[in-house]
Amino acid sequence: MAFGQSAGPPATHKQMDELLALVMEAGFQDFREARYQMDFTQRQAGGKFSRDEADEYIAMLQERSEIERASIAPVQAAPKLSANERAIRKFSDAELAAELQRRGWIVAEP
């Protein structure tokens, strides 16, 4: 078997559609974005799976989906923050309020 080649026949279109739908349901946009969290190889991140690999990942994602649906508080992906939002999170509420007051804003606690 050559480097980077799958062991077995390629996954069917139906398998790939189902796998992509499950990956998207898990909170990813595509296979490449899910590569490290799902332990995909570089080949798999490019959307190339064997039938057996696709079946394994489909079963795993369906099982994970059922567990999340059954849980009381399903785990949700953290929202993606912009660079500015990440920078602001370093400061305390008091520091942010002081900066706003310095700029002429009126600040009151909720």
N, C-alpha and C positions, 0 to 999 in steps of 0.2 A: 504494500500500500504506500503510495507516495505521500510526502509530507503535506498536511493540510487537506487531505482527501477524506471523505466520509467512508465508513465501512458499511457498505450496503447500498441498496437502491435509494434514490432521492425521495424525499417526502412528497406526497401528493398535494395538489392544489388545495384540496379540502382540508388536509391536515395543516397546511401552512396558514390558511385563512383562520382556522380555529385557534391555532397557536398564537397568531398575531392578535386576534381578538382577546384572548386570555392575557397576553402580555400588556395590552392596552388597558384592560380592566384592572390589572395590577398597578397601574399608574405610570406606565412608561409609554413613550411615543412610538418606539420601534425597538427592534432587536438590539441595535447598536447602543441605545441608551440603557438597555437592561443588561448589557454584557456582564459587568462585574457583579451586580447583585444576583443575577441568575446563574453565574458561573458558565456563561457561554464562551466557547472558543472564538477566535477571530473569525473563523469560517462561519460559525453559527451566527455571530453578530452581523454578518453580511447577509443573513437570511438563507443559508444553505444547511439543511438538516437531512439526515437519513430518515427513513421511515421509523426505525426503532427509536432514534433520538427524539423525533417529534412526538411519538407516542408517550415516551417517558416524561417529557416536559409538559405535555397536555395533561397527563394524569396528575403530575405534581401540582400544576397550577389549579386544576379543578379541585383537588383536595384542599389546597390552601384557601381557595375561594369559599368552599363550604365551611371551613373552620371560621373564617372571618365573618361570614353571614350568621353563624350560630353564636358568635361571641356577643357579649353585651355591648362592648364599646370597640367597634372595629378600628384597626390601626389605619390612620390616614397619613398620606404622604405630607411632609412638611411643605408649606408653600415656598416657592422659590423667591428669594429676596434679591432685590437689586443691590448694587454695590453701595449706594447711598443708605439703603435701609440696614444693611449689615454694619456700616460704619456708625450709624446712630445708636445701634444696640449696645455699643461699648460704653455709652454714657448713662449715668444714673438719671432718675427723674428730676432730682434737684439740680443737677448740672444743666439739663435741657431747659428747665424752667428759668434758671438764672440767665442763660443765653438769650432766651426769648424776651425776658424783661430788659436785658441790656439793649435789645433791638427795638424796644418801645412797645412791646406787646403786654397785655394784661393777662396774668396767669392766675387761675383759680383751680383748686382741687375739685374733682368731680363729686 
